[in-house]
Amino acid sequence: MKLPENGRQPSEVLSALDEMRANDARWRDGRTFSLVYYGGDELLTLLHDAFFKFFSENALNPMAFPSLRRMETEVLSMVADLLHGPDCVGSMTTGGTESILMAVKTAREFAANTRGISRPEMILPDSVHPAFHKAAHYFNVKPVVVPVGEDYRADVAAMRAAITPNTILLVGSAPSYPQGVVDPIPEIAALAEEHGLLCHVDACLGGMLLPFFVKLGQRLPAFDFAVPGVTSMSCDLHKYGYAAKGASTVLYRSRALRRHQFVVYTDWSGGLYGSPSMTGTRAGGPIGAAWAVLNYLGESGYLRMARQTLDTVQALVAGVRAIPGLAVMGEPDMSVFSFATTDASDIYRVGDEMDTRGWHLDRQQRPPSLHMMITAAHTGLAPQILADLAAATEVARAAGPATSGAAAMYGMMGSLPDRTMVREFVLDFMDGLDR
Ligand SMILES: Cc1ncc(COP(=O)(O)O)c(C=O)c1O
């Protein structure tokens, strides 16, 4: 396709965009279980308005836009306060992955500068988000993966056994994506302190929801800066903060630690250059929208949405447990859980059957399972989801293992012992998506 010779009218361009969206996932109806966090139309309109107020502004130069600097500071302060780190400092980033990249980069620089470590290693429970592997890849930090326990939580004894003189960072999740369990952060952080290591808690998922679950009376182990030894945290705003996409936070216990995140180049003919995070230009829109949603919802708004989410997830977890042939994996702590079949029937076929009923659940492997991430957008949908899930499970049981289609493909990919073949398959798939 070539650049059109002559431009088109705005209305024509916009209707072409609308046409292109026709087959996109229906997130407004609660049909998707990740990717979109929808908090209702009033909230969405506010996000749009706030985003567009700062649509053109650039947070790369904080002196040019004091508004962005102020909003970023206030957003970080509010998140730090929720996470019991009133004196913590940090940065806003474009998402969980960038926050994690920054935490790993900071740990690497800190260890190089304070301990002279040149071949750094970080210890990752098997359940951590792949963003840590991306960080390992980008920053040349060796990922030392340790298995999780039978409850899917980080195995602290295994983490202890994996420590070497090159270890710089221990990681825990609050909660983990695959099974939605919170790792034993107090034990991981104590282990880090004992060995003079840094400890990062990935609360990309839970940072804006767990504090409200605790306020609603849920019994959860401590997972944030209240735990001595936790030195950094990632907490996304574009997930359970219900902010516009492109908004996350990375927080550090001290300024001295955060300093290692920044990149400064002083010899450029274009002037002195300092950049806090991965990107150069930093979009103003997500900062404005994040500030807006925190101030619009406030504590009472987040509590209300947390209550709705908690009610829905409790109904769903109990309902899935009651469906013969399905089992919830572990004891999920928040709003994220996964389930597998307990007999020989194919869980991926259950997923395909749910697709045909309009519910798009994410597929998982090791072991094969389906994943649900519940938000306020799913309020009131539990009975309908459970009825369809019971029917889908029945169909899958009668049908036996899939021999063709998506279910068969997932099954085959999950069971291939040679992971390089799977890697090549995924690379080919990505390569074929666009040019
Ligand atoms: C636990 C956890 N950490 C990090 C991330 C990465 O966040 P993002 O997709 O915003 O980069 C996710 C995304 O789902 C996550 O679940």
The ligand as an SDF file (V2000), in Angstrom:
LIG
                    3D

 16 16  0  0  0  0  0  0  0  0999 V2000
    1.9480   -9.5210   36.8600 C   0  0  0  0  0  0  0  0  0  0  0  0
    2.1990   -8.6950   35.6380 C   0  0  0  0  0  0  0  0  0  0  0  0
    3.3330   -7.9830   35.5390 N   0  0  0  0  0  0  0  0  0  0  0  0
    3.6160   -7.2370   34.4590 C   0  0  0  0  0  0  0  0  0  0  0  0
    2.7500   -7.1550   33.3920 C   0  0  0  0  0  0  0  0  0  0  0  0
    3.1240   -6.3640   32.1730 C   0  0  0  0  0  0  0  0  0  0  0  0
    2.2990   -5.2570   31.9910 O   0  0  0  0  0  0  0  0  0  0  0  0
    2.1690   -4.5170   30.5740 P   0  0  0  0  0  0  0  0  0  0  0  0
    1.4270   -5.4550   29.6730 O   0  0  0  0  0  0  0  0  0  0  0  0
    1.4210   -3.2720   30.9310 O   0  0  0  0  0  0  0  0  0  0  0  0
    3.5180   -4.2200   30.0650 O   0  0  0  0  0  0  0  0  0  0  0  0
    1.5410   -7.8840   33.4630 C   0  0  0  0  0  0  0  0  0  0  0  0
    0.5840   -7.8410   32.3560 C   0  0  0  0  0  0  0  0  0  0  0  0
   -0.4300   -8.5070   32.3560 O   0  0  0  0  0  0  0  0  0  0  0  0
    1.2670   -8.6740   34.6030 C   0  0  0  0  0  0  0  0  0  0  0  0
    0.1420   -9.4060   34.7000 O   0  0  0  0  0  0  0  0  0  0  0  0
  1  2  1  0
  2  3  1  0
  2 15  2  0
  3  4  2  0
  4  5  1  0
  5  6  1  0
  5 12  2  0
  6  7  1  0
  7  8  1  0
  8  9  2  0
  8 10  1  0
  8 11  1  0
 12 13  1  0
 12 15  1  0
 13 14  2  0
 15 16  1  0
M  END
$$$$
